[in-house]
Amino acid sequence: MKRYIAKRLAMLVLVLIGVSIITFVLVRAAPGDPAVNLAGQHANEQVLENIREKYHLNEPIYEQYFIWVEMVLQGDLGRSIASHDSVTSEISSRLPMTLELSIFAIIIAIVVGVLAGIISAVRQYSKIDYTVMFGALFGVSMPIFWLGIMLIYIFSIKLGLTPVQGRLDVGIELNRITGMYVLDSILTLNWTAFVNSVKHLILPAVALATIPMATVARMTRSSMLEVLRQDYIRTERAKGLSERAVIYKHAIRNALIPIVTVIGMNIGVLMGGAVLTETIFTLPGLGKYIYDAIMAYDYPVVQGFTLFFATVFVLVNLGTDILYGYIDPRIRYE
């Protein structure tokens, strides 16, 4: 296992080098001039030249890349052209918001998706099965931006059950420890802030979880149906085990491998979907940050975020592969 992890970490470095090169080239191939965006359309040429010199925009692209890589190896992702703030510190300050949203979303996706998939498989071709599969198809087909707007319109504007935007109502005090408001309210025993922060988080979490939840439900159903047709399941039933014991003690664990794979892949989808979700619900997370940076042609922010996102995605995939060995003892990495 240790050799396998070491090889995967070596491959991770190669993947990140490839991602950094592709991102660097594509960002600079995009139309527009960050110096003009920063100084304005009517800025004189001397001002524009000073900005380009400050951010090495006049250098050949390969020199710009090596300058940036040298900074990254020192733990510095550069400085935003628009705000002049450190990209590393900006990502660190906004990460708790995106992490909290993603955790809530993946919990919703796993709990609802797995349960719906199991029930659908056990009740195959029943009304419940058709309803679950229709809901899964609907969830996969719905764009996040449309679903988010509909949720705001129904639950916030029409019913008034949840806030429209933000993380916490004005006037509610909260001592921030981790930056994740729900967790901080629990740690400080601030139940008023806990209820309010959950109300602010529930709609964006549901909007973000819809597509992964539908995918997990469909994969769970497919995997469970395959396992339920195996000979050892028939043997367990012939021994007189109750259907509940057969399902929850034997079938689910053997169906987990493809389900875990889908969940691991969807963690990346969640962080990508957070860009739209945070923009719609005006949440100050990484998604909103990168959206604003793209609109402003802020090269260092786009490059730094992409590299950070790629690192998280590859590490999640590595963690998923390692988890296989604990779920199924038959799997061994040599």
C-alpha positions in Angstrom: 0.0 0.0 0.0 2.8 2.4 0.9 4.5 1.9 -2.5 1.2 2.4 -4.2 0.6 5.7 -2.4 4.1 6.9 -3.2 3.7 6.1 -6.9 0.3 7.9 -6.9 1.9 11.0 -5.2 4.6 11.0 -7.9 1.9 10.9 -10.6 0.1 13.7 -8.7 3.1 16.0 -9.3 3.1 15.2 -13.0 -0.6 15.9 -13.2 -0.3 19.2 -11.5 2.6 20.2 -13.8 0.4 19.4 -16.8 -2.6 21.3 -15.3 -0.4 24.4 -14.5 1.0 24.5 -18.1 -2.4 24.1 -19.8 -4.1 26.7 -17.4 -1.2 29.2 -17.9 -1.4 29.0 -21.7 -5.2 29.0 -21.9 -5.6 32.0 -19.6 -3.2 34.1 -21.6 -4.8 32.9 -24.9 -8.2 34.4 -23.7 -9.1 37.8 -25.4 -8.6 40.9 -23.3 -5.8 42.7 -21.5 -5.7 42.7 -17.7 -3.8 45.9 -17.7 -6.6 47.7 -19.5 -9.2 46.1 -17.3 -7.4 47.3 -14.2 -6.5 50.8 -15.4 -9.6 51.5 -17.5 -10.1 52.0 -21.2 -8.9 55.6 -21.2 -5.6 55.0 -19.3 -2.5 56.3 -21.1 0.1 53.9 -22.5 2.7 54.7 -19.7 0.3 53.5 -17.0 -0.6 50.4 -18.9 3.1 49.7 -19.5 3.9 50.1 -15.8 1.2 47.6 -14.9 2.5 45.1 -17.5 6.0 45.4 -16.2 4.9 45.0 -12.5 3.1 41.7 -13.3 5.7 40.5 -15.9 3.1 40.7 -18.7 5.7 41.9 -21.1 7.9 38.9 -20.6 7.7 35.9 -23.0 5.1 33.4 -21.9 7.6 30.7 -20.9 9.5 33.2 -18.7 6.2 34.2 -17.1 5.5 30.6 -16.4 8.8 29.9 -14.7 8.5 33.0 -12.6 5.1 31.8 -11.4 6.3 28.3 -10.8 9.2 29.6 -8.7 6.7 31.6 -6.6 4.4 28.5 -6.2 7.3 26.4 -5.0 7.7 29.0 -2.2 4.1 28.7 -1.3 3.1 31.9 -3.0 0.4 31.8 -5.7 0.9 35.4 -6.6 -1.0 38.6 -6.1 -4.4 39.6 -7.5 -4.1 42.1 -10.3 -7.4 43.7 -9.3 -7.1 43.8 -5.5 -3.3 43.4 -5.0 -4.1 40.9 -2.2 -2.2 37.6 -1.9 -4.0 34.8 -3.8 -3.0 32.3 -1.1 -4.5 34.4 1.7 -7.6 35.0 -0.3 -8.1 31.3 -1.0 -7.5 30.5 2.7 -10.1 33.1 3.9 -12.8 31.9 1.4 -12.1 28.2 1.6 -14.2 27.6 4.9 -17.3 28.9 3.2 -16.9 26.7 0.1 -15.9 23.7 2.3 -18.9 24.1 4.6 -21.3 24.3 1.5 -19.6 21.3 -0.1 -19.8 19.2 3.1 -23.5 20.0 3.5 -24.2 19.2 -0.1 -22.3 15.9 -0.1 -24.0 14.8 3.1 -27.4 15.5 1.5 -26.3 13.7 -1.8 -25.0 10.6 0.0 -27.9 10.2 2.5 -30.8 10.9 0.1 -29.1 9.3 -2.9 -28.0 6.1 -1.3 -31.3 5.5 0.5 -33.3 6.3 -2.6 -31.2 4.0 -4.7 -31.5 1.1 -2.2 -35.3 1.5 -1.9 -35.5 1.7 -5.7 -33.5 -1.5 -6.2 -35.4 -3.5 -3.5 -38.8 -2.3 -5.0 -37.7 -2.8 -8.6 -40.4 -1.9 -11.2 -42.7 -0.6 -8.5 -44.2 2.9 -8.4 -41.5 3.9 -5.9 -38.8 2.7 -8.3 -40.3 4.7 -11.2 -40.7 7.8 -9.0 -37.1 7.6 -7.8 -35.7 7.2 -11.3 -37.8 10.0 -12.6 -36.6 12.2 -9.8 -33.0 11.2 -10.6 -33.4 12.0 -14.2 -35.0 15.4 -13.3 -32.1 16.2 -10.9 -29.4 15.4 -13.5 -31.1 17.5 -16.1 -31.7 20.6 -14.0 -29.0 23.4 -14.4 -27.8 24.6 -11.0 -28.4 28.3 -11.8 -32.1 27.6 -12.8 -32.7 25.4 -9.8 -31.1 27.9 -7.4 -33.3 30.7 -8.8 -36.4 28.6 -8.4 -35.5 27.6 -4.8 -35.0 31.3 -3.9 -38.3 32.3 -5.6 -40.4 29.5 -3.9 -38.8 29.2 -0.4 -37.5 32.7 0.2 -39.7 35.1 -1.7 -43.0 33.3 -1.8 -43.0 31.3 1.4 -40.5 33.4 3.4 -39.0 30.3 5.0 -35.3 31.0 4.3 -33.1 34.1 3.7 -32.3 35.1 0.2 -28.6 35.5 0.5 -25.6 35.7 2.8 -24.4 33.5 5.6 -25.9 35.1 8.8 -28.5 37.7 9.5 -27.4 41.2 10.5 -27.2 41.6 14.3 -26.4 38.0 15.1 -23.0 37.7 16.8 -20.8 34.7 16.3 -17.2 34.1 17.5 -15.4 32.7 14.4 -13.0 29.9 15.0 -12.8 27.8 11.8 -14.7 30.2 9.5 -17.4 27.6 9.0 -20.4 29.3 10.7 -22.4 26.1 11.5 -19.4 24.5 13.1 -18.4 27.6 14.9 -21.9 28.1 16.3 -21.8 24.5 17.7 -18.3 25.0 19.2 -19.4 28.2 20.9 -22.8 26.8 21.9 -24.5 29.7 20.0 -27.8 28.0 19.0 -29.3 31.2 17.6 -26.4 31.5 15.2 -26.6 27.8 14.5 -30.3 27.9 13.4 -29.8 31.0 11.4 -26.6 29.8 9.6 -28.3 26.5 8.7 -31.3 28.5 7.2 -28.8 30.5 5.1 -27.0 27.3 4.0 -29.8 24.9 3.3 -31.0 26.2 -0.1 -27.6 26.6 -1.7 -26.6 23.1 -0.3 -29.8 21.5 -1.8 -29.2 23.3 -5.2 -25.5 22.1 -5.2 -26.4 18.5 -4.1 -29.1 17.9 -6.7 -27.0 16.6 -9.5 -24.6 14.4 -7.3 -27.6 13.1 -5.4 -29.3 12.0 -8.6 -26.1 10.4 -9.8 -25.5 8.5 -6.5 -29.1 7.3 -6.5 -28.8 5.9 -10.0 -25.5 4.2 -9.4 -26.7 2.8 -6.0 -29.8 1.3 -7.7 -27.7 -0.3 -10.5 -25.0 -1.6 -8.1 -27.6 -3.0 -5.7 -29.5 -4.8 -8.5 -26.3 -6.4 -9.7 -25.5 -7.6 -6.2 -29.0 -8.8 -5.4 -28.8 -11.2 -8.4 -25.7 -12.9 -7.1 -25.7 -16.5 -5.9 -24.6 -15.8 -2.4 -27.6 -13.5 -1.9 -29.9 -16.4 -2.8 -27.9 -18.6 -0.4 -28.4 -16.1 2.4 -32.1 -16.0 1.7 -32.3 -19.8 1.6 -30.7 -19.9 5.0 -33.7 -18.1 6.4 -32.2 -14.6 6.9 -34.7 -11.8 7.0 -34.8 -9.5 3.9 -33.6 -6.6 6.1 -30.5 -8.6 7.1 -29.8 -9.7 3.6 -30.0 -6.1 2.3 -28.2 -4.2 5.1 -25.7 -6.8 6.2 -24.6 -8.4 2.9 -25.8 -6.6 -0.2 -25.0 -3.0 0.6 -21.3 -3.5 1.5 -20.7 -5.4 -1.6 -22.4 -2.7 -3.7 -20.3 0.1 -2.2 -17.3 0.1 -4.5 -19.0 1.8 -7.5 -21.0 4.0 -5.1 -17.8 5.3 -3.4 -16.2 5.9 -6.9 -19.2 8.1 -7.9 -19.1 10.0 -4.6 -15.4 10.6 -4.9 -15.8 12.0 -8.4 -18.7 14.1 -7.4 -16.7 15.9 -4.7 -14.9 17.6 -7.6 -18.3 18.3 -9.3 -19.5 20.0 -6.1 -16.5 22.3 -5.9 -17.0 23.2 -9.6 -20.8 23.7 -9.1 -20.0 26.0 -6.2 -19.0 28.7 -8.7 -22.6 29.1 -9.9 -24.2 28.3 -6.5 -22.2 30.9 -4.6 -22.8 33.5 -7.3 -26.5 33.0 -7.3 -26.8 33.0 -3.5 -24.1 35.8 -3.0 -21.9 33.7 -0.8 -18.3 34.9 -0.2 -16.7 31.6 -1.1 -14.1 30.4 -3.6 -16.8 30.0 -6.3 -17.8 33.7 -6.2 -14.1 34.6 -6.0 -13.1 32.8 -9.1 -16.1 34.0 -11.0 -15.2 37.7 -10.3 -11.5 36.9 -11.2 -12.5 35.5 -14.6 -14.7 38.5 -15.4 -11.7 40.8 -14.5 -9.1 38.7 -16.4 -7.2 38.4 -13.1 -4.5 35.9 -14.3 -2.9 35.1 -10.9 -6.2 34.3 -9.2 -7.4 32.0 -12.0 -4.1 30.2 -12.1 -3.8 29.8 -8.4 -7.4 28.6 -8.0 -7.1 26.1 -10.8 -3.9 24.6 -9.3 -5.5 24.5 -5.9 -8.7 22.8 -7.2 -6.7 20.3 -9.2 -4.7 19.4 -6.1 -7.9 18.8 -4.1 -9.4 16.7 -6.9 -6.4 14.5 -7.3 -6.0 14.0 -3.5 -9.7 13.1 -3.3 -9.3 10.5 -6.0 -6.3 9.0 -4.2 -8.3 8.9 -0.9 -11.1 7.1 -2.8 -8.8 4.5 -4.2 -7.3 3.8 -0.7 -10.8 3.5 0.8 -11.5 0.6 -1.6 -9.1 -1.6 0.3 -11.0 -1.0 3.6 -14.4 -1.6 2.0 -13.4 -4.8 0.2 -10.6 -6.8 1.8 -10.1 -8.7 -1.5 -8.6 -5.5 -3.1 -4.9 -5.2 -2.6 -2.5 -2.7 -4.2 0.9 -4.0 -5.1 
